[in-house]
Amino acid sequence: MFQAGTLSGNPLATAAGIATLNILRDSNPYEVLRKRTARLAEGLRLAATAAGIECWICQAGAMFTFFFNPAP
């Protein structure tokens, strides 16, 4: 079976991916990332409110989305 792709089967890319997964497993940065995302989302909400822009921001973990609408 042939699989085409820029980094498919590339030993360096595979090693880098494994190293990244190990670092994420060992350091568990997700709670810090969630808190930083919440701070960013709140700052955007406050800035929009101060500028008279109605908005709604939804956040799940390290992801957020900004809507130009005052309610969900």
PDB file of N, CA, C, O and CB in Angstrom:
ATOM      1  N   MET A   1       0.847  -1.161   0.000  1.00  0.00           N
ATOM      2  CA  MET A   1       0.000   0.000   0.000  1.00  0.00           C
ATOM      3  C   MET A   1       0.901   1.236   0.000  1.00  0.00           C
ATOM      4  O   MET A   1       1.876   1.300   0.748  1.00  0.00           O
ATOM      5  CB  MET A   1      -0.968  -0.008   1.219  1.00  0.00           C
ATOM      6  N   PHE A   2       0.575   2.191  -0.824  1.00  0.00           N
ATOM      7  CA  PHE A   2       1.337   3.433  -0.916  1.00  0.00           C
ATOM      8  C   PHE A   2       0.550   4.549  -0.258  1.00  0.00           C
ATOM      9  O   PHE A   2      -0.650   4.704  -0.488  1.00  0.00           O
ATOM     10  CB  PHE A   2       1.659   3.784  -2.390  1.00  0.00           C
ATOM     11  N   GLN A   3       1.238   5.317   0.557  1.00  0.00           N
ATOM     12  CA  GLN A   3       0.616   6.485   1.178  1.00  0.00           C
ATOM     13  C   GLN A   3       1.454   7.694   0.817  1.00  0.00           C
ATOM     14  O   GLN A   3       2.637   7.765   1.148  1.00  0.00           O
ATOM     15  CB  GLN A   3       0.495   6.322   2.735  1.00  0.00           C
ATOM     16  N   ALA A   4       0.838   8.639   0.140  1.00  0.00           N
ATOM     17  CA  ALA A   4       1.555   9.845  -0.275  1.00  0.00           C
ATOM     18  C   ALA A   4       1.271  10.973   0.703  1.00  0.00           C
ATOM     19  O   ALA A   4       0.177  11.067   1.261  1.00  0.00           O
ATOM     20  CB  ALA A   4       1.155  10.259  -1.710  1.00  0.00           C
ATOM     21  N   GLY A   5       2.251  11.815   0.902  1.00  0.00           N
ATOM     22  CA  GLY A   5       2.106  12.969   1.762  1.00  0.00           C
ATOM     23  C   GLY A   5       3.465  13.594   1.981  1.00  0.00           C
ATOM     24  O   GLY A   5       4.491  12.929   1.832  1.00  0.00           O
ATOM     25  N   THR A   6       3.480  14.847   2.328  1.00  0.00           N
ATOM     26  CA  THR A   6       4.739  15.570   2.470  1.00  0.00           C
ATOM     27  C   THR A   6       5.671  14.900   3.469  1.00  0.00           C
ATOM     28  O   THR A   6       6.865  14.754   3.208  1.00  0.00           O
ATOM     29  CB  THR A   6       4.473  16.998   2.895  1.00  0.00           C
ATOM     30  N   LEU A   7       5.122  14.489   4.627  1.00  0.00           N
ATOM     31  CA  LEU A   7       5.985  13.901   5.658  1.00  0.00           C
ATOM     32  C   LEU A   7       5.632  12.446   5.961  1.00  0.00           C
ATOM     33  O   LEU A   7       6.053  11.913   6.988  1.00  0.00           O
ATOM     34  CB  LEU A   7       5.897  14.718   6.933  1.00  0.00           C
ATOM     35  N   SER A   8       4.874  11.805   5.091  1.00  0.00           N
ATOM     36  CA  SER A   8       4.481  10.414   5.327  1.00  0.00           C
ATOM     37  C   SER A   8       5.703   9.508   5.378  1.00  0.00           C
ATOM     38  O   SER A   8       6.453   9.401   4.407  1.00  0.00           O
ATOM     39  CB  SER A   8       3.513   9.933   4.234  1.00  0.00           C
ATOM     40  N   GLY A   9       5.890   8.867   6.505  1.00  0.00           N
ATOM     41  CA  GLY A   9       6.997   7.925   6.644  1.00  0.00           C
ATOM     42  C   GLY A   9       8.359   8.565   6.819  1.00  0.00           C
ATOM     43  O   GLY A   9       9.361   7.852   6.886  1.00  0.00           O
ATOM     44  N   ASN A  10       8.433   9.871   6.895  1.00  0.00           N
ATOM     45  CA  ASN A  10       9.712  10.544   7.067  1.00  0.00           C
ATOM     46  C   ASN A  10      10.196  10.286   8.491  1.00  0.00           C
ATOM     47  O   ASN A  10       9.504  10.647   9.443  1.00  0.00           O
ATOM     48  CB  ASN A  10       9.594  12.078   6.777  1.00  0.00           C
ATOM     49  N   PRO A  11      11.369   9.670   8.661  1.00  0.00           N
ATOM     50  CA  PRO A  11      11.830   9.321  10.007  1.00  0.00           C
ATOM     51  C   PRO A  11      12.022  10.534  10.925  1.00  0.00           C
ATOM     52  O   PRO A  11      11.762  10.446  12.125  1.00  0.00           O
ATOM     53  CB  PRO A  11      13.126   8.562   9.911  1.00  0.00           C
ATOM     54  N   LEU A  12      12.465  11.642  10.380  1.00  0.00           N
ATOM     55  CA  LEU A  12      12.661  12.831  11.199  1.00  0.00           C
ATOM     56  C   LEU A  12      11.310  13.379  11.680  1.00  0.00           C
ATOM     57  O   LEU A  12      11.167  13.745  12.847  1.00  0.00           O
ATOM     58  CB  LEU A  12      13.431  13.910  10.406  1.00  0.00           C
ATOM     59  N   ALA A  13      10.332  13.433  10.787  1.00  0.00           N
ATOM     60  CA  ALA A  13       9.006  13.921  11.168  1.00  0.00           C
ATOM     61  C   ALA A  13       8.366  12.981  12.185  1.00  0.00           C
ATOM     62  O   ALA A  13       7.711  13.440  13.121  1.00  0.00           O
ATOM     63  CB  ALA A  13       8.102  14.063   9.926  1.00  0.00           C
ATOM     64  N   THR A  14       8.544  11.687  12.016  1.00  0.00           N
ATOM     65  CA  THR A  14       7.994  10.711  12.956  1.00  0.00           C
ATOM     66  C   THR A  14       8.638  10.870  14.328  1.00  0.00           C
ATOM     67  O   THR A  14       7.943  10.859  15.344  1.00  0.00           O
ATOM     68  CB  THR A  14       8.200   9.277  12.432  1.00  0.00           C
ATOM     69  N   ALA A  15       9.953  11.016  14.367  1.00  0.00           N
ATOM     70  CA  ALA A  15      10.654  11.204  15.641  1.00  0.00           C
ATOM     71  C   ALA A  15      10.215  12.499  16.320  1.00  0.00           C
ATOM     72  O   ALA A  15      10.042  12.534  17.539  1.00  0.00           O
ATOM     73  CB  ALA A  15      12.177  11.214  15.421  1.00  0.00           C
ATOM     74  N   ALA A  16      10.037  13.553  15.545  1.00  0.00           N
ATOM     75  CA  ALA A  16       9.595  14.831  16.114  1.00  0.00           C
ATOM     76  C   ALA A  16       8.181  14.705  16.678  1.00  0.00           C
ATOM     77  O   ALA A  16       7.883  15.254  17.738  1.00  0.00           O
ATOM     78  CB  ALA A  16       9.646  15.947  15.047  1.00  0.00           C
ATOM     79  N   GLY A  17       7.320  13.989  15.977  1.00  0.00           N
ATOM     80  CA  GLY A  17       5.963  13.778  16.470  1.00  0.00           C
ATOM     81  C   GLY A  17       5.940  13.001  17.767  1.00  0.00           C
ATOM     82  O   GLY A  17       5.210  13.358  18.692  1.00  0.00           O
ATOM     83  N   ILE A  18       6.725  11.948  17.847  1.00  0.00           N
ATOM     84  CA  ILE A  18       6.796  11.146  19.074  1.00  0.00           C
ATOM     85  C   ILE A  18       7.359  11.971  20.223  1.00  0.00           C
ATOM     86  O   ILE A  18       6.852  11.901  21.343  1.00  0.00           O
ATOM     87  CB  ILE A  18       7.658   9.889  18.852  1.00  0.00           C
ATOM     88  N   ALA A  19       8.399  12.749  19.957  1.00  0.00           N
ATOM     89  CA  ALA A  19       8.987  13.598  21.002  1.00  0.00           C
ATOM     90  C   ALA A  19       7.966  14.623  21.501  1.00  0.00           C
ATOM     91  O   ALA A  19       7.882  14.885  22.701  1.00  0.00           O
ATOM     92  CB  ALA A  19      10.250  14.317  20.469  1.00  0.00           C
ATOM     93  N   THR A  20       7.198  15.198  20.586  1.00  0.00           N
ATOM     94  CA  THR A  20       6.177  16.174  20.977  1.00  0.00           C
ATOM     95  C   THR A  20       5.117  15.523  21.854  1.00  0.00           C
ATOM     96  O   THR A  20       4.737  16.082  22.883  1.00  0.00           O
ATOM     97  CB  THR A  20       5.524  16.801  19.735  1.00  0.00           C
ATOM     98  N   LEU A  21       4.642  14.364  21.465  1.00  0.00           N
ATOM     99  CA  LEU A  21       3.639  13.657  22.267  1.00  0.00           C
ATOM    100  C   LEU A  21       4.176  13.310  23.656  1.00  0.00           C
ATOM    101  O   LEU A  21       3.444  13.394  24.642  1.00  0.00           O
ATOM    102  CB  LEU A  21       3.189  12.380  21.546  1.00  0.00           C
ATOM    103  N   ASN A  22       5.441  12.924  23.737  1.00  0.00           N
ATOM    104  CA  ASN A  22       6.050  12.624  25.050  1.00  0.00           C
ATOM    105  C   ASN A  22       6.127  13.863  25.933  1.00  0.00           C
ATOM    106  O   ASN A  22       5.840  13.795  27.129  1.00  0.00           O
ATOM    107  CB  ASN A  22       7.457  12.039  24.865  1.00  0.00           C
ATOM    108  N   ILE A  23       6.508  14.982  25.354  1.00  0.00           N
ATOM    109  CA  ILE A  23       6.590  16.234  26.120  1.00  0.00           C
ATOM    110  C   ILE A  23       5.203  16.628  26.619  1.00  0.00           C
ATOM    111  O   ILE A  23       5.048  17.016  27.777  1.00  0.00           O
ATOM    112  CB  ILE A  23       7.199  17.374  25.255  1.00  0.00           C
ATOM    113  N   LEU A  24       4.195  16.531  25.753  1.00  0.00           N
ATOM    114  CA  LEU A  24       2.830  16.882  26.158  1.00  0.00           C
ATOM    115  C   LEU A  24       2.333  15.956  27.262  1.00  0.00           C
ATOM    116  O   LEU A  24       1.668  16.404  28.197  1.00  0.00           O
ATOM    117  CB  LEU A  24       1.879  16.819  24.953  1.00  0.00           C
ATOM    118  N   ARG A  25       2.649  14.684  27.161  1.00  0.00           N
ATOM    119  CA  ARG A  25       2.237  13.736  28.191  1.00  0.00           C
ATOM    120  C   ARG A  25       2.920  14.038  29.520  1.00  0.00           C
ATOM    121  O   ARG A  25       2.278  14.000  30.570  1.00  0.00           O
ATOM    122  CB  ARG A  25       2.548  12.305  27.752  1.00  0.00           C
ATOM    123  N   ASP A  26       4.193  14.333  29.484  1.00  0.00           N
ATOM    124  CA  ASP A  26       4.974  14.513  30.714  1.00  0.00           C
ATOM    125  C   ASP A  26       4.771  15.868  31.375  1.00  0.00           C
ATOM    126  O   ASP A  26       4.841  15.966  32.601  1.00  0.00           O
ATOM    127  CB  ASP A  26       6.428  14.329  30.416  1.00  0.00           C
ATOM    128  N   SER A  27       4.522  16.919  30.592  1.00  0.00           N
ATOM    129  CA  SER A  27       4.415  18.257  31.183  1.00  0.00           C
ATOM    130  C   SER A  27       2.973  18.693  31.398  1.00  0.00           C
ATOM    131  O   SER A  27       2.725  19.617  32.173  1.00  0.00           O
ATOM    132  CB  SER A  27       5.117  19.264  30.306  1.00  0.00           C
ATOM    133  N   ASN A  28       2.022  18.056  30.736  1.00  0.00           N
ATOM    134  CA  ASN A  28       0.591  18.342  30.873  1.00  0.00           C
ATOM    135  C   ASN A  28       0.299  19.852  30.895  1.00  0.00           C
ATOM    136  O   ASN A  28      -0.099  20.388  31.929  1.00  0.00           O
ATOM    137  CB  ASN A  28       0.052  17.692  32.150  1.00  0.00           C
ATOM    138  N   PRO A  29       0.495  20.531  29.769  1.00  0.00           N
ATOM    139  CA  PRO A  29       0.326  21.986  29.718  1.00  0.00           C
ATOM    140  C   PRO A  29      -1.124  22.447  29.549  1.00  0.00           C
ATOM    141  O   PRO A  29      -1.374  23.647  29.441  1.00  0.00           O
ATOM    142  CB  PRO A  29       1.144  22.537  28.597  1.00  0.00           C
ATOM    143  N   TYR A  30      -2.063  21.533  29.526  1.00  0.00           N
ATOM    144  CA  TYR A  30      -3.419  21.875  29.109  1.00  0.00           C
ATOM    145  C   TYR A  30      -4.160  22.795  30.073  1.00  0.00           C
ATOM    146  O   TYR A  30      -4.925  23.649  29.625  1.00  0.00           O
ATOM    147  CB  TYR A  30      -4.205  20.630  28.930  1.00  0.00           C
ATOM    148  N   GLU A  31      -3.963  22.652  31.360  1.00  0.00           N
ATOM    149  CA  GLU A  31      -4.649  23.529  32.314  1.00  0.00           C
ATOM    150  C   GLU A  31      -4.134  24.961  32.206  1.00  0.00           C
ATOM    151  O   GLU A  31      -4.921  25.906  32.253  1.00  0.00           O
ATOM    152  CB  GLU A  31      -4.465  23.011  33.750  1.00  0.00           C
ATOM    153  N   VAL A  32      -2.840  25.125  32.062  1.00  0.00           N
ATOM    154  CA  VAL A  32      -2.266  26.471  31.876  1.00  0.00           C
ATOM    155  C   VAL A  32      -2.793  27.077  30.578  1.00  0.00           C
ATOM    156  O   VAL A  32      -3.152  28.254  30.538  1.00  0.00           O
ATOM    157  CB  VAL A  32      -0.703  26.416  31.856  1.00  0.00           C
ATOM    158  N   LEU A  33      -2.838  26.277  29.527  1.00  0.00           N
ATOM    159  CA  LEU A  33      -3.339  26.751  28.243  1.00  0.00           C
ATOM    160  C   LEU A  33      -4.814  27.151  28.343  1.00  0.00           C
ATOM    161  O   LEU A  33      -5.216  28.160  27.764  1.00  0.00           O
ATOM    162  CB  LEU A  33      -3.153  25.671  27.170  1.00  0.00           C
ATOM    163  N   ARG A  34      -5.622  26.376  29.068  1.00  0.00           N
ATOM    164  CA  ARG A  34      -7.033  26.704  29.257  1.00  0.00           C
ATOM    165  C   ARG A  34      -7.193  28.038  29.977  1.00  0.00           C
ATOM    166  O   ARG A  34      -8.029  28.857  29.597  1.00  0.00           O
ATOM    167  CB  ARG A  34      -7.737  25.594  30.040  1.00  0.00           C
ATOM    168  N   LYS A  35      -6.386  28.254  31.022  1.00  0.00           N
ATOM    169  CA  LYS A  35      -6.466  29.507  31.778  1.00  0.00           C
ATOM    170  C   LYS A  35      -6.034  30.705  30.926  1.00  0.00           C
ATOM    171  O   LYS A  35      -6.641  31.772  31.004  1.00  0.00           O
ATOM    172  CB  LYS A  35      -5.595  29.421  33.041  1.00  0.00           C
ATOM    173  N   ARG A  36      -5.009  30.534  30.131  1.00  0.00           N
ATOM    174  CA  ARG A  36      -4.555  31.628  29.263  1.00  0.00           C
ATOM    175  C   ARG A  36      -5.592  31.943  28.190  1.00  0.00           C
ATOM    176  O   ARG A  36      -5.803  33.104  27.838  1.00  0.00           O
ATOM    177  CB  ARG A  36      -3.213  31.270  28.605  1.00  0.00           C
ATOM    178  N   THR A  37      -6.232  30.906  27.679  1.00  0.00           N
ATOM    179  CA  THR A  37      -7.288  31.114  26.695  1.00  0.00           C
ATOM    180  C   THR A  37      -8.463  31.858  27.314  1.00  0.00           C
ATOM    181  O   THR A  37      -9.030  32.756  26.691  1.00  0.00           O
ATOM    182  CB  THR A  37      -7.754  29.776  26.118  1.00  0.00           C
ATOM    183  N   ALA A  38      -8.830  31.487  28.536  1.00  0.00           N
ATOM    184  CA  ALA A  38      -9.925  32.184  29.227  1.00  0.00           C
ATOM    185  C   ALA A  38      -9.576  33.650  29.435  1.00  0.00           C
ATOM    186  O   ALA A  38     -10.432  34.521  29.280  1.00  0.00           O
ATOM    187  CB  ALA A  38     -10.230  31.514  30.585  1.00  0.00           C
ATOM    188  N   ARG A  39      -8.334  33.926  29.783  1.00  0.00           N
ATOM    189  CA  ARG A  39      -7.899  35.325  29.982  1.00  0.00           C
ATOM    190  C   ARG A  39      -7.970  36.102  28.669  1.00  0.00           C
ATOM    191  O   ARG A  39      -8.427  37.245  28.643  1.00  0.00           O
ATOM    192  CB  ARG A  39      -6.453  35.374  30.550  1.00  0.00           C
ATOM    193  N   LEU A  40      -7.518  35.482  27.582  1.00  0.00           N
ATOM    194  CA  LEU A  40      -7.581  36.126  26.271  1.00  0.00           C
ATOM    195  C   LEU A  40      -9.027  36.385  25.863  1.00  0.00           C
ATOM    196  O   LEU A  40      -9.355  37.479  25.405  1.00  0.00           O
ATOM    197  CB  LEU A  40      -6.879  35.262  25.214  1.00  0.00           C
ATOM    198  N   ALA A  41      -9.893  35.384  26.025  1.00  0.00           N
ATOM    199  CA  ALA A  41     -11.294  35.539  25.645  1.00  0.00           C
ATOM    200  C   ALA A  41     -11.959  36.651  26.456  1.00  0.00           C
ATOM    201  O   ALA A  41     -12.711  37.456  25.906  1.00  0.00           O
ATOM    202  CB  ALA A  41     -12.051  34.215  25.839  1.00  0.00           C
ATOM    203  N   GLU A  42     -11.689  36.699  27.741  1.00  0.00           N
ATOM    204  CA  GLU A  42     -12.270  37.746  28.585  1.00  0.00           C
ATOM    205  C   GLU A  42     -11.746  39.127  28.181  1.00  0.00           C
ATOM    206  O   GLU A  42     -12.504  40.096  28.161  1.00  0.00           O
ATOM    207  CB  GLU A  42     -11.957  37.473  30.071  1.00  0.00           C
ATOM    208  N   GLY A  43     -10.462  39.218  27.861  1.00  0.00           N
ATOM    209  CA  GLY A  43      -9.904  40.487  27.397  1.00  0.00           C
ATOM    210  C   GLY A  43     -10.542  40.955  26.098  1.00  0.00           C
ATOM    211  O   GLY A  43     -10.809  42.145  25.928  1.00  0.00           O
ATOM    212  N   LEU A  44     -10.786  40.028  25.185  1.00  0.00           N
ATOM    213  CA  LEU A  44     -11.463  40.381  23.937  1.00  0.00           C
ATOM    214  C   LEU A  44     -12.896  40.841  24.202  1.00  0.00           C
ATOM    215  O   LEU A  44     -13.368  41.805  23.599  1.00  0.00           O
ATOM    216  CB  LEU A  44     -11.463  39.186  22.972  1.00  0.00           C
ATOM    217  N   ARG A  45     -13.579  40.145  25.108  1.00  0.00           N
ATOM    218  CA  ARG A  45     -14.951  40.528  25.447  1.00  0.00           C
ATOM    219  C   ARG A  45     -14.993  41.930  26.044  1.00  0.00           C
ATOM    220  O   ARG A  45     -15.843  42.742  25.678  1.00  0.00           O
ATOM    221  CB  ARG A  45     -15.563  39.520  26.428  1.00  0.00           C
ATOM    222  N   LEU A  46     -14.070  42.211  26.967  1.00  0.00           N
ATOM    223  CA  LEU A  46     -14.022  43.537  27.601  1.00  0.00           C
ATOM    224  C   LEU A  46     -13.684  44.626  26.580  1.00  0.00           C
ATOM    225  O   LEU A  46     -14.268  45.709  26.607  1.00  0.00           O
ATOM    226  CB  LEU A  46     -12.987  43.547  28.744  1.00  0.00           C
ATOM    227  N   ALA A  47     -12.747  44.339  25.688  1.00  0.00           N
ATOM    228  CA  ALA A  47     -12.377  45.323  24.664  1.00  0.00           C
ATOM    229  C   ALA A  47     -13.541  45.594  23.721  1.00  0.00           C
ATOM    230  O   ALA A  47     -13.800  46.740  23.352  1.00  0.00           O
ATOM    231  CB  ALA A  47     -11.158  44.837  23.866  1.00  0.00           C
ATOM    232  N   ALA A  48     -14.238  44.535  23.335  1.00  0.00           N
ATOM    233  CA  ALA A  48     -15.395  44.721  22.451  1.00  0.00           C
ATOM    234  C   ALA A  48     -16.480  45.526  23.155  1.00  0.00           C
ATOM    235  O   ALA A  48     -17.065  46.430  22.559  1.00  0.00           O
ATOM    236  CB  ALA A  48     -15.956  43.358  21.993  1.00  0.00           C
ATOM    237  N   THR A  49     -16.753  45.209  24.409  1.00  0.00           N
ATOM    238  CA  THR A  49     -17.768  45.934  25.178  1.00  0.00           C
ATOM    239  C   THR A  49     -17.391  47.406  25.311  1.00  0.00           C
ATOM    240  O   THR A  49     -18.239  48.283  25.148  1.00  0.00           O
ATOM    241  CB  THR A  49     -17.945  45.301  26.573  1.00  0.00           C
ATOM    242  N   ALA A  50     -16.132  47.676  25.605  1.00  0.00           N
ATOM    243  CA  ALA A  50     -15.669  49.062  25.742  1.00  0.00           C
ATOM    244  C   ALA A  50     -15.807  49.833  24.434  1.00  0.00           C
ATOM    245  O   ALA A  50     -15.985  51.051  24.439  1.00  0.00           O
ATOM    246  CB  ALA A  50     -14.215  49.090  26.208  1.00  0.00           C
ATOM    247  N   ALA A  51     -15.722  49.116  23.315  1.00  0.00           N
ATOM    248  CA  ALA A  51     -15.850  49.756  22.003  1.00  0.00           C
ATOM    249  C   ALA A  51     -17.296  49.809  21.530  1.00  0.00           C
ATOM    250  O   ALA A  51     -17.580  50.279  20.428  1.00  0.00           O
ATOM    251  CB  ALA A  51     -15.005  49.020  20.979  1.00  0.00           C
ATOM    252  N   GLY A  52     -18.218  49.320  22.377  1.00  0.00           N
ATOM    253  CA  GLY A  52     -19.630  49.348  21.999  1.00  0.00           C
ATOM    254  C   GLY A  52     -20.025  48.248  21.036  1.00  0.00           C
ATOM    255  O   GLY A  52     -21.037  48.363  20.345  1.00  0.00           O
ATOM    256  N   ILE A  53     -19.245  47.187  20.983  1.00  0.00           N
ATOM    257  CA  ILE A  53     -19.522  46.069  20.077  1.00  0.00           C
ATOM    258  C   ILE A  53     -20.146  44.929  20.875  1.00  0.00           C
ATOM    259  O   ILE A  53     -19.550  44.434  21.831  1.00  0.00           O
ATOM    260  CB  ILE A  53     -18.221  45.592  19.352  1.00  0.00           C
ATOM    261  N   GLU A  54     -21.334  44.522  20.481  1.00  0.00           N
ATOM    262  CA  GLU A  54     -21.973  43.393  21.135  1.00  0.00           C
ATOM    263  C   GLU A  54     -21.302  42.101  20.676  1.00  0.00           C
ATOM    264  O   GLU A  54     -21.035  41.921  19.488  1.00  0.00           O
ATOM    265  CB  GLU A  54     -23.492  43.366  20.832  1.00  0.00           C
ATOM    266  N   CYS A  55     -21.033  41.207  21.623  1.00  0.00           N
ATOM    267  CA  CYS A  55     -20.376  39.961  21.251  1.00  0.00           C
ATOM    268  C   CYS A  55     -20.735  38.854  22.229  1.00  0.00           C
ATOM    269  O   CYS A  55     -21.253  39.096  23.320  1.00  0.00           O
ATOM    270  CB  CYS A  55     -18.858  40.150  21.194  1.00  0.00           C
ATOM    271  N   TRP A  56     -20.448  37.653  21.809  1.00  0.00           N
ATOM    272  CA  TRP A  56     -20.597  36.466  22.640  1.00  0.00           C
ATOM    273  C   TRP A  56     -19.388  35.600  22.347  1.00  0.00           C
ATOM    274  O   TRP A  56     -19.072  35.349  21.184  1.00  0.00           O
ATOM    275  CB  TRP A  56     -21.957  35.700  22.358  1.00  0.00           C
ATOM    276  N   ILE A  57     -18.705  35.137  23.394  1.00  0.00           N
ATOM    277  CA  ILE A  57     -17.530  34.295  23.219  1.00  0.00           C
ATOM    278  C   ILE A  57     -17.783  32.957  23.891  1.00  0.00           C
ATOM    279  O   ILE A  57     -18.153  32.905  25.064  1.00  0.00           O
ATOM    280  CB  ILE A  57     -16.259  34.974  23.796  1.00  0.00           C
ATOM    281  N   CYS A  58     -17.585  31.885  23.157  1.00  0.00           N
ATOM    282  CA  CYS A  58     -17.695  30.534  23.703  1.00  0.00           C
ATOM    283  C   CYS A  58     -16.298  29.949  23.812  1.00  0.00           C
ATOM    284  O   CYS A  58     -15.475  30.119  22.913  1.00  0.00           O
ATOM    285  CB  CYS A  58     -18.612  29.632  22.818  1.00  0.00           C
ATOM    286  N   GLN A  59     -16.032  29.259  24.914  1.00  0.00           N
ATOM    287  CA  GLN A  59     -14.722  28.647  25.120  1.00  0.00           C
ATOM    288  C   GLN A  59     -14.891  27.215  25.578  1.00  0.00           C
ATOM    289  O   GLN A  59     -15.751  26.913  26.404  1.00  0.00           O
ATOM    290  CB  GLN A  59     -13.895  29.443  26.142  1.00  0.00           C
ATOM    291  N   ALA A  60     -14.069  26.340  25.037  1.00  0.00           N
ATOM    292  CA  ALA A  60     -13.981  24.948  25.480  1.00  0.00           C
ATOM    293  C   ALA A  60     -12.501  24.600  25.524  1.00  0.00           C
ATOM    294  O   ALA A  60     -11.867  24.412  24.485  1.00  0.00           O
ATOM    295  CB  ALA A  60     -14.785  23.966  24.524  1.00  0.00           C
ATOM    296  N   GLY A  61     -11.957  24.517  26.729  1.00  0.00           N
ATOM    297  CA  GLY A  61     -10.526  24.231  26.858  1.00  0.00           C
ATOM    298  C   GLY A  61      -9.705  25.357  26.261  1.00  0.00           C
ATOM    299  O   GLY A  61      -9.852  26.517  26.645  1.00  0.00           O
ATOM    300  N   ALA A  62      -8.840  25.010  25.319  1.00  0.00           N
ATOM    301  CA  ALA A  62      -7.969  25.999  24.692  1.00  0.00           C
ATOM    302  C   ALA A  62      -8.555  26.558  23.396  1.00  0.00           C
ATOM    303  O   ALA A  62      -7.879  27.285  22.670  1.00  0.00           O
ATOM    304  CB  ALA A  62      -6.614  25.388  24.414  1.00  0.00           C
ATOM    305  N   MET A  63      -9.809  26.219  23.107  1.00  0.00           N
ATOM    306  CA  MET A  63     -10.455  26.728  21.899  1.00  0.00           C
ATOM    307  C   MET A  63     -11.493  27.772  22.286  1.00  0.00           C
ATOM    308  O   MET A  63     -12.160  27.652  23.314  1.00  0.00           O
ATOM    309  CB  MET A  63     -11.111  25.575  21.087  1.00  0.00           C
ATOM    310  N   PHE A  64     -11.619  28.788  21.457  1.00  0.00           N
ATOM    311  CA  PHE A  64     -12.691  29.751  21.673  1.00  0.00           C
ATOM    312  C   PHE A  64     -13.137  30.288  20.330  1.00  0.00           C
ATOM    313  O   PHE A  64     -12.416  30.215  19.334  1.00  0.00           O
ATOM    314  CB  PHE A  64     -12.237  30.903  22.608  1.00  0.00           C
ATOM    315  N   THR A  65     -14.334  30.826  20.327  1.00  0.00           N
ATOM    316  CA  THR A  65     -14.843  31.455  19.119  1.00  0.00           C
ATOM    317  C   THR A  65     -15.593  32.717  19.511  1.00  0.00           C
ATOM    318  O   THR A  65     -16.201  32.791  20.579  1.00  0.00           O
ATOM    319  CB  THR A  65     -15.759  30.486  18.321  1.00  0.00           C
ATOM    320  N   PHE A  66     -15.543  33.688  18.649  1.00  0.00           N
ATOM    321  CA  PHE A  66     -16.070  35.031  18.897  1.00  0.00           C
ATOM    322  C   PHE A  66     -17.230  35.262  17.941  1.00  0.00           C
ATOM    323  O   PHE A  66     -17.080  35.122  16.728  1.00  0.00           O
ATOM    324  CB  PHE A  66     -14.961  36.130  18.718  1.00  0.00           C
ATOM    325  N   PHE A  67     -18.394  35.619  18.494  1.00  0.00           N
ATOM    326  CA  PHE A  67     -19.561  35.922  17.671  1.00  0.00           C
ATOM    327  C   PHE A  67     -19.950  37.383  17.859  1.00  0.00           C
ATOM    328  O   PHE A  67     -19.925  37.891  18.981  1.00  0.00           O
ATOM    329  CB  PHE A  67     -20.748  34.989  18.026  1.00  0.00           C
ATOM    330  N   PHE A  68     -20.306  38.058  16.779  1.00  0.00           N
ATOM    331  CA  PHE A  68     -20.801  39.426  16.864  1.00  0.00           C
ATOM    332  C   PHE A  68     -22.321  39.380  17.112  1.00  0.00           C
ATOM    333  O   PHE A  68     -23.125  39.780  16.270  1.00  0.00           O
ATOM    334  CB  PHE A  68     -20.460  40.232  15.555  1.00  0.00           C
ATOM    335  N   ASN A  69     -22.668  38.883  18.285  1.00  0.00           N
ATOM    336  CA  ASN A  69     -24.055  38.727  18.682  1.00  0.00           C
ATOM    337  C   ASN A  69     -24.083  38.787  20.209  1.00  0.00           C
ATOM    338  O   ASN A  69     -23.182  38.240  20.846  1.00  0.00           O
ATOM    339  CB  ASN A  69     -24.674  37.379  18.133  1.00  0.00           C
ATOM    340  N   PRO A  70     -25.065  39.418  20.811  1.00  0.00           N
ATOM    341  CA  PRO A  70     -25.042  39.583  22.273  1.00  0.00           C
ATOM    342  C   PRO A  70     -25.417  38.333  23.061  1.00  0.00           C
ATOM    343  O   PRO A  70     -25.244  38.315  24.280  1.00  0.00           O
ATOM    344  CB  PRO A  70     -25.967  40.682  22.659  1.00  0.00           C
ATOM    345  N   ALA A  71     -25.920  37.295  22.415  1.00  0.00           N
ATOM    346  CA  ALA A  71     -26.368  36.105  23.137  1.00  0.00           C
ATOM    347  C   ALA A  71     -26.048  34.860  22.320  1.00  0.00           C
ATOM    348  O   ALA A  71     -25.787  34.937  21.120  1.00  0.00           O
ATOM    349  CB  ALA A  71     -27.886  36.180  23.443  1.00  0.00           C
ATOM    350  N   PRO A  72     -26.073  33.716  22.990  1.00  0.00           N
ATOM    351  CA  PRO A  72     -25.775  32.473  22.249  1.00  0.00           C
ATOM    352  C   PRO A  72     -26.814  32.177  21.165  1.00  0.00           C
ATOM    353  O   PRO A  72     -26.703  31.173  20.461  1.00  0.00           O
ATOM    354  CB  PRO A  72     -25.702  31.290  23.219  1.00  0.00           C
TER     355      PRO A  72
END
